[in-house]
Amino acid sequence: MPAGSRTSIVVLTLLALSGSAFAAPPTPSPPVRLGAVEGESYDLAVESTALVAGVDGVLRVILTARDGFKVSALYPTRLAMLAPPDGVHLPRPVAKLADARLSEDRRTLVFELPLRIMRAGRFALEGTLKLSVCSDKSCVIDTRRLRAELAVRER
């Protein structure tokens, strides 16, 4: 048997014995709602994954345009988080429209910022979202201050 064939068999055997090759992925925990703002032309929500000390998590900022409005693709939408407190690692504190996920109908824009918090406790993250939503008749340009109170549990 050629050497390459033997290697393939060994790898397949190890995958089959480990059981992880076909195991179902763990069910993600539901998002934790950290705050919301309802406006006439848009709603804004801040949420996170369930946060565990030393484990990667995600902070989400969700902009949803109300009926008749859409997120402006022309406005330089920008999310800028302030420097996080000690023990909180926020590798990408600034995100632009191109970094976010815009729904096909342009009604929902989602920023996802990776974060890691090194110890259990309560932490606050603050930032600013510059946004614009437009209808056929007008555009609303707004700047919103954000504050997310995070509760982090031990591993």
C-alpha positions as CSV (number, residue, x, y, z in Angstrom):
1,M,0.0,0.0,0.0
2,P,1.4,3.4,-0.9
3,A,2.4,5.6,2.1
4,G,-0.2,8.3,1.2
5,S,-3.0,5.8,1.5
6,R,-2.0,4.6,4.9
7,T,-1.9,8.2,6.2
8,S,-5.5,8.8,5.0
9,I,-6.7,5.6,6.7
10,V,-5.1,6.6,10.0
11,V,-6.6,10.1,9.9
12,L,-10.1,8.8,9.1
13,T,-9.8,6.2,11.9
14,L,-8.8,8.8,14.5
15,L,-11.7,11.0,13.5
16,A,-14.1,8.2,13.7
17,L,-12.8,7.1,17.1
18,S,-12.9,10.6,18.6
19,G,-16.6,11.0,17.8
20,S,-16.0,14.7,17.3
21,A,-16.1,14.6,13.5
22,F,-19.9,14.0,13.5
23,A,-20.9,15.5,16.9
24,A,-23.5,18.2,16.8
25,P,-22.2,21.7,17.5
26,P,-23.1,23.0,21.0
27,T,-26.3,25.1,21.0
28,P,-25.4,28.7,21.3
29,S,-26.9,30.5,24.3
30,P,-29.5,33.1,23.7
31,P,-28.4,36.7,23.4
32,V,-28.4,38.9,26.5
33,R,-30.3,42.1,26.0
34,L,-28.3,45.0,27.5
35,G,-30.4,48.0,26.4
36,A,-32.8,49.4,23.8
37,V,-33.9,52.7,22.4
38,E,-37.1,53.2,20.4
39,G,-37.4,56.1,18.1
40,E,-39.8,57.4,15.5
41,S,-37.7,56.3,12.6
42,Y,-35.5,53.5,14.1
43,D,-34.9,51.2,17.1
44,L,-31.5,50.5,18.6
45,A,-30.6,47.5,20.7
46,V,-27.4,46.4,22.4
47,E,-26.9,42.8,23.3
48,S,-24.1,40.3,24.0
49,T,-23.5,36.6,24.0
50,A,-23.6,35.0,27.5
51,L,-20.3,36.2,28.9
52,V,-17.9,33.8,30.7
53,A,-14.5,34.9,32.1
54,G,-11.6,34.1,29.7
55,V,-13.9,33.0,26.9
56,D,-14.4,34.9,23.6
57,G,-17.8,36.7,23.4
58,V,-19.5,39.2,21.1
59,L,-21.1,42.6,21.7
60,R,-23.8,43.4,19.2
61,V,-25.3,46.8,18.3
62,I,-28.5,46.4,16.2
63,L,-30.0,49.2,14.3
64,T,-33.5,48.5,12.9
65,A,-35.2,51.1,10.7
66,R,-38.9,51.6,11.3
67,D,-41.6,51.2,8.6
68,G,-40.9,53.4,5.6
69,F,-37.2,53.9,6.6
70,K,-34.0,52.2,5.5
71,V,-30.5,52.4,6.8
72,S,-28.6,54.9,4.6
73,A,-25.9,53.2,2.5
74,L,-24.4,56.6,1.7
75,Y,-24.0,58.0,5.2
76,P,-20.6,57.1,7.0
77,T,-22.2,55.1,9.8
78,R,-19.7,54.5,12.5
79,L,-19.6,52.7,15.9
80,A,-16.8,53.8,18.2
81,M,-16.4,52.3,21.6
82,L,-14.3,54.1,24.3
83,A,-11.3,52.4,25.8
84,P,-12.6,49.4,27.8
85,P,-11.9,49.0,31.6
86,D,-9.0,46.8,32.8
87,G,-9.6,43.2,32.2
88,V,-11.7,43.7,29.1
89,H,-10.1,43.1,25.7
90,L,-11.9,44.8,22.8
91,P,-9.6,44.2,19.8
92,R,-11.7,46.2,17.3
93,P,-13.3,49.2,19.1
94,V,-14.2,51.1,15.9
95,A,-16.4,49.7,13.1
96,K,-17.8,51.3,10.0
97,L,-20.7,50.5,7.8
98,A,-18.6,48.1,5.7
99,D,-17.7,46.1,8.9
100,A,-21.4,45.6,9.8
101,R,-24.0,43.2,8.4
102,L,-26.7,45.0,6.5
103,S,-29.9,43.1,5.7
104,E,-30.9,42.7,2.0
105,D,-33.9,45.0,2.6
106,R,-31.6,47.6,4.3
107,R,-33.8,47.7,7.4
108,T,-31.4,46.1,9.8
109,L,-27.8,46.8,10.5
110,V,-25.8,44.6,12.9
111,F,-22.3,45.4,14.3
112,E,-20.6,42.5,16.0
113,L,-17.6,43.4,18.1
114,P,-15.5,40.5,19.5
115,L,-14.5,40.8,23.1
116,R,-12.9,38.8,25.9
117,I,-13.3,39.6,29.6
118,M,-10.6,38.1,31.7
119,R,-12.4,37.9,35.1
120,A,-15.9,37.6,36.5
121,G,-17.8,40.7,37.6
122,R,-19.7,43.6,36.2
123,F,-18.2,45.9,33.5
124,A,-19.4,48.8,31.5
125,L,-18.6,49.5,27.9
126,E,-19.4,52.9,26.4
127,G,-19.4,54.2,22.9
128,T,-21.1,56.3,20.2
129,L,-23.0,55.3,17.1
130,K,-23.4,57.7,14.3
131,L,-26.2,56.7,12.0
132,S,-28.7,57.7,9.3
133,V,-32.0,56.2,8.2
134,C,-33.9,57.5,5.3
135,S,-37.5,57.4,3.9
136,D,-38.6,58.5,0.4
137,K,-39.1,62.0,1.9
138,S,-36.3,62.6,4.4
139,C,-33.3,61.4,6.2
140,V,-32.7,61.3,9.9
141,I,-29.1,61.7,11.0
142,D,-28.4,60.9,14.6
143,T,-25.6,60.3,17.1
144,R,-26.4,58.0,20.0
145,R,-24.3,57.4,23.1
146,L,-24.3,53.7,24.1
147,R,-23.6,52.1,27.5
148,A,-23.6,48.4,28.0
149,E,-23.5,46.9,31.5
150,L,-21.9,43.5,31.2
151,A,-22.3,40.7,33.7
152,V,-19.5,38.1,33.4
153,R,-19.6,34.8,35.2
154,E,-16.8,32.4,36.2
155,R,-15.8,29.7,33.8
